[in-house]
Amino acid sequence: VHLASDGTHPPNPVRGVPLAVRVDGVAARFAAARETHPLPVPVLAALEDAWQDALAAPEWARTPVWIHGDLHPGNVIARDDRLVALIDFGDLTAGDPAYDLATAWLTFDRSGRSAFRAALDGRYDTATWRRARGWAAAFALILLQHSDDAPGYASLARDAAAEIATEAKST
């Protein structure tokens, strides 16, 4: 869904923005992760590779699109393997769809991610998926470093990191 012609949407300084806007914050998270060792070194290296690859991908140059802004399994409600609702629209904004597409690594395993991408029927180019994978790496770090009060998010972060690392090994 594209924005109204006047471009109005709730502003958000960190969600849906070009990845370059978040370079310093994500670099600090990688530095902290190298100090605290929340992930095996090869997995952390795969996350860094995914982030660097995303930064090298062309930016979203089309009209910003509406994005949820916090699309992860905690905000997805499913029943009998079917999506029935998305909740928590507190970060709704517009920008690069790669931000929401990062859920492909947060929510799905390889098979589910393949089905998710197939369901989108080629709507997004390779550069968008590269940026999405980089956002997923950044989200994994955020969830790891801010999950003291929600241990399930640490588990989600480790699973997402493993998905990113596994995919990196096979490409």
C-alpha positions as CSV (number, residue, x, y, z in Angstrom):
1,V,0.0,0.0,0.0
2,H,1.5,3.3,-1.0
3,L,1.1,6.6,0.9
4,A,-1.5,9.3,0.2
5,S,-0.2,11.8,-2.4
6,D,0.5,14.3,0.4
7,G,2.9,11.8,2.0
8,T,1.4,12.0,5.5
9,H,2.2,9.3,7.9
10,P,3.3,9.2,11.6
11,P,7.1,10.0,11.6
12,N,9.5,7.6,13.1
13,P,13.3,8.4,13.2
14,V,14.5,4.8,13.3
15,R,12.0,2.5,11.5
16,G,11.8,2.3,7.8
17,V,14.7,4.7,7.4
18,P,17.8,4.0,5.2
19,L,20.1,1.7,6.9
20,A,22.9,4.3,6.8
21,V,20.9,6.3,9.3
22,R,21.4,3.5,11.9
23,V,25.1,2.7,11.2
24,D,26.4,4.2,14.5
25,G,23.7,2.6,16.7
26,V,24.1,-0.8,15.0
27,A,28.0,-0.5,15.2
28,A,27.7,0.1,19.0
29,R,25.5,-3.0,19.3
30,F,28.0,-5.1,17.4
31,A,30.8,-3.8,19.7
32,A,28.8,-4.6,22.8
33,A,28.0,-8.1,21.4
34,R,31.7,-8.7,20.8
35,E,32.4,-7.8,24.4
36,T,29.5,-9.8,26.0
37,H,29.5,-12.9,23.7
38,P,25.8,-13.5,23.6
39,L,26.3,-15.5,20.3
40,P,29.0,-17.8,19.0
41,V,31.7,-15.9,17.1
42,P,30.8,-17.4,13.7
43,V,27.1,-16.5,14.2
44,L,28.0,-12.9,15.2
45,A,30.3,-12.7,12.2
46,A,27.4,-13.8,9.9
47,L,25.2,-11.1,11.4
48,E,27.9,-8.5,10.7
49,D,28.3,-9.8,7.1
50,A,24.5,-9.6,6.7
51,W,24.5,-6.0,8.0
52,Q,27.5,-5.0,5.7
53,D,25.8,-6.6,2.7
54,A,22.6,-4.7,3.5
55,L,24.5,-1.4,3.7
56,A,26.0,-2.1,0.3
57,A,22.6,-2.8,-1.3
58,P,20.9,0.1,-3.1
59,E,18.6,2.1,-0.9
60,W,14.8,2.1,-1.4
61,A,14.3,4.8,-4.0
62,R,10.6,4.5,-4.5
63,T,7.7,6.1,-2.7
64,P,7.7,5.2,1.0
65,V,5.2,2.5,1.8
66,W,3.2,2.0,5.0
67,I,5.1,-0.3,7.4
68,H,4.1,-1.9,10.7
69,G,7.4,-0.9,12.3
70,D,7.6,-3.7,14.9
71,L,6.8,-6.9,12.9
72,H,8.1,-9.8,14.9
73,P,6.5,-13.0,16.2
74,G,5.4,-11.3,19.4
75,N,3.1,-9.1,17.3
76,V,1.8,-11.8,15.0
77,I,-1.2,-13.9,15.9
78,A,-1.7,-17.2,14.1
79,R,-4.2,-20.0,14.4
80,D,-3.8,-23.4,12.7
81,D,-0.7,-22.2,10.8
82,R,-2.6,-19.2,9.4
83,L,-2.1,-15.5,10.1
84,V,-5.2,-14.1,11.8
85,A,-4.0,-10.7,13.1
86,L,-1.1,-8.3,13.6
87,I,-1.1,-6.3,16.8
88,D,0.9,-3.3,18.3
89,F,0.8,-0.6,15.7
90,G,2.6,1.9,17.9
91,D,5.5,2.2,15.5
92,L,3.4,2.5,12.3
93,T,5.1,4.7,9.8
94,A,6.2,4.7,6.2
95,G,9.5,4.0,4.6
96,D,11.5,1.1,3.2
97,P,9.5,-2.1,3.2
98,A,12.7,-4.0,4.0
99,Y,12.2,-3.0,7.6
100,D,9.1,-5.1,7.9
101,L,10.4,-7.8,5.6
102,A,13.1,-8.6,8.1
103,T,10.4,-10.7,9.8
104,A,11.2,-13.4,7.3
105,W,14.3,-14.3,9.5
106,L,12.6,-13.4,12.8
107,T,9.4,-15.4,12.2
108,F,10.2,-18.2,9.8
109,D,12.7,-21.0,9.3
110,R,14.2,-21.6,5.9
111,S,11.1,-23.4,4.5
112,G,8.7,-20.8,6.0
113,R,10.8,-18.0,4.7
114,S,10.8,-19.5,1.2
115,A,7.0,-19.7,1.3
116,F,6.7,-16.2,2.6
117,R,8.8,-14.8,-0.2
118,A,6.9,-16.9,-2.8
119,A,3.6,-15.5,-1.4
120,L,4.9,-12.0,-2.2
121,D,5.2,-13.1,-5.8
122,G,8.3,-11.2,-6.8
123,R,7.0,-7.9,-5.4
124,Y,10.4,-7.0,-4.0
125,D,13.8,-7.0,-5.7
126,T,17.0,-8.6,-4.5
127,A,18.3,-5.3,-3.0
128,T,15.2,-5.0,-0.8
129,W,15.7,-8.6,0.5
130,R,19.4,-7.8,1.2
131,R,18.4,-4.8,3.3
132,A,15.7,-6.9,5.0
133,R,18.3,-9.5,6.0
134,G,20.5,-6.7,7.4
135,W,17.6,-5.3,9.4
136,A,17.0,-8.8,10.8
137,A,20.6,-9.0,11.9
138,A,20.2,-5.6,13.7
139,F,16.9,-6.7,15.3
140,A,18.6,-9.9,16.6
141,L,21.2,-7.7,18.4
142,I,18.5,-5.4,19.7
143,L,16.5,-8.3,21.1
144,L,19.5,-9.9,22.6
145,Q,20.6,-6.7,24.4
146,H,17.2,-5.7,25.6
147,S,15.7,-9.0,26.7
148,D,16.4,-9.0,30.4
149,D,12.7,-8.5,31.1
150,A,11.6,-10.7,28.3
151,P,13.7,-13.9,28.0
152,G,11.6,-15.1,25.1
153,Y,13.0,-12.4,23.0
154,A,16.6,-13.6,23.7
155,S,15.5,-17.0,22.4
156,L,13.9,-15.4,19.4
157,A,17.1,-13.4,18.7
158,R,19.3,-16.5,18.9
159,D,17.0,-18.4,16.6
160,A,16.9,-15.5,14.1
161,A,20.7,-15.2,14.3
162,A,21.0,-18.9,13.5
163,E,18.7,-18.5,10.5
164,I,20.8,-15.7,9.2
165,A,24.0,-17.6,9.8
166,T,22.7,-20.8,8.2
167,E,21.5,-18.9,5.2
168,A,24.9,-17.2,4.9
169,K,26.7,-20.5,4.9
170,S,24.6,-21.9,2.1
171,T,24.8,-18.9,-0.3
